[in-house]
Amino acid sequence: MPYFGENGYVAGQAEWTLRADGRIDDAYIGRKGGFDAPETRRTFVDTVLPDNGNAHWRVRLFWPISVSQLTLYVDPMYQYTVLGYPDKSLGWIFARTPFITEAKYQELLGKLDDQGYDVSKLRKVPQQREQLGKPGFHSPGDK
């Protein structure tokens, strides 16, 4: 469910790194406007909230603004994860590789749907030029 900070990006990826202080550096990396654009990186700081099985995080977008993020599903092999906002306005599917089979994507969409998210709003982030303009993919020109 692309939000304003992700709109127009292709080749998007997330990178989480545990810090010595127990918090997490959370980076969004992508190319705004198309595959020929330079790669950009935005970094946030996440904190895992206590007593929730590590599923509820606070993401500091910039001081003092933070948002809540929920880990809704992690597969047993840690290849896929599904994240969402508590109000169900945003949701994401992440994979360790840039490609997900359609069957796996539908399975992961089902995890969001089961939790009450409007999966019709989800758009895949193009990882290859050939995916631009294809049904279900976010376009670099989208606002």
C-alpha positions in Angstrom: 0.0 0.0 0.0 2.3 2.8 -1.2 2.3 5.9 0.9 3.7 9.3 0.0 7.3 8.4 1.0 7.3 5.4 -1.4 5.3 6.7 -4.3 7.2 6.8 -7.5 10.0 4.4 -6.5 11.2 1.3 -8.3 13.8 -1.3 -7.2 12.7 -0.7 -3.6 14.2 -2.6 -0.8 14.3 -2.5 3.0 17.4 -3.1 5.2 17.2 -3.6 8.9 20.3 -3.5 11.1 20.4 -4.2 14.8 22.3 -1.5 16.7 24.4 -1.9 19.9 21.8 0.0 21.9 19.1 -2.6 20.9 17.3 -0.3 18.5 17.2 -1.0 14.8 18.4 1.1 11.8 15.7 0.8 9.2 16.6 1.9 5.7 14.4 2.3 2.6 16.5 2.2 -0.6 15.1 2.8 -4.1 15.2 4.8 -7.3 12.7 7.6 -7.5 11.2 8.2 -10.9 12.7 5.1 -12.7 15.5 2.6 -13.1 17.9 5.3 -14.5 17.5 7.5 -11.4 20.2 7.4 -8.7 19.7 5.1 -5.8 18.5 7.0 -2.7 18.4 5.9 1.0 16.2 7.1 3.8 17.0 5.8 7.3 14.7 5.6 10.3 15.2 4.3 13.8 13.0 1.5 15.1 12.3 0.4 18.7 10.7 -3.0 19.5 8.1 -2.4 22.1 8.2 -4.8 25.2 5.8 -7.6 26.0 4.5 -8.2 22.5 6.6 -11.0 21.1 8.7 -8.5 19.1 5.7 -7.9 16.8 5.0 -4.2 17.7 7.6 -1.6 16.7 7.8 2.1 16.9 9.4 3.6 13.8 10.8 7.1 14.3 10.4 8.9 10.9 12.1 12.0 12.2 12.3 13.4 15.7 9.8 13.6 17.4 7.4 11.8 14.9 7.0 8.1 15.3 4.5 5.6 14.0 3.5 2.0 15.0 4.2 -1.0 12.8 3.1 -4.5 13.4 4.8 -7.7 12.2 1.8 -9.8 11.1 3.6 -12.8 9.7 7.1 -14.2 9.3 7.5 -17.5 7.5 9.4 -20.3 9.3 12.4 -19.9 7.0 12.6 -16.1 7.4 12.2 -15.6 3.7 9.0 -13.5 3.8 7.4 -11.1 6.2 4.1 -9.2 6.3 3.9 -5.9 8.1 1.1 -3.4 8.7 -0.2 -0.4 10.6 -2.5 -1.0 13.5 -5.3 1.0 11.8 -4.9 -1.2 8.7 -4.3 1.8 6.4 -0.9 0.5 5.3 0.6 -2.9 4.7 3.7 -4.4 3.1 5.0 -7.8 1.9 8.7 -8.2 2.1 10.9 -11.0 0.6 14.6 -11.7 0.9 14.7 -11.9 -2.9 13.4 -9.3 -5.4 11.0 -11.9 -6.9 8.0 -13.7 -5.4 6.0 -16.4 -7.3 2.4 -15.4 -7.9 1.3 -18.3 -5.7 3.4 -17.1 -2.8 2.3 -13.5 -3.3 -1.4 -14.6 -3.2 -0.7 -16.6 0.0 0.9 -13.6 1.6 -1.9 -11.3 0.4 -4.2 -13.7 2.2 -2.3 -13.0 5.5 -3.2 -9.3 5.2 -6.7 -10.0 4.1 -7.3 -12.3 7.1 -6.2 -9.4 9.3 -8.8 -7.0 7.7 -6.5 -5.1 5.4 -7.9 -3.9 2.0 -5.5 -5.9 -0.2 -7.0 -4.3 -3.4 -4.8 -1.3 -2.5 -1.5 -3.2 -2.5 0.9 -2.6 -5.4 4.1 -4.5 -6.2 7.2 -2.4 -6.5 8.8 -3.0 -9.9 12.2 -4.7 -9.5 12.8 -4.9 -13.3 12.0 -2.6 -16.2 9.8 -5.3 -17.7 7.4 -5.0 -14.8 6.7 -1.3 -15.4 3.1 -0.7 -16.5 2.0 -4.3 -15.7 -1.2 -4.9 -13.7 -0.7 -4.8 -10.0 2.6 -2.9 -10.1 3.1 0.6 -8.8 4.2 3.1 -11.4 7.0 5.6 -11.0 4.5 8.3 -12.1 1.9 7.4 -9.5 1.2 10.0 -6.8 
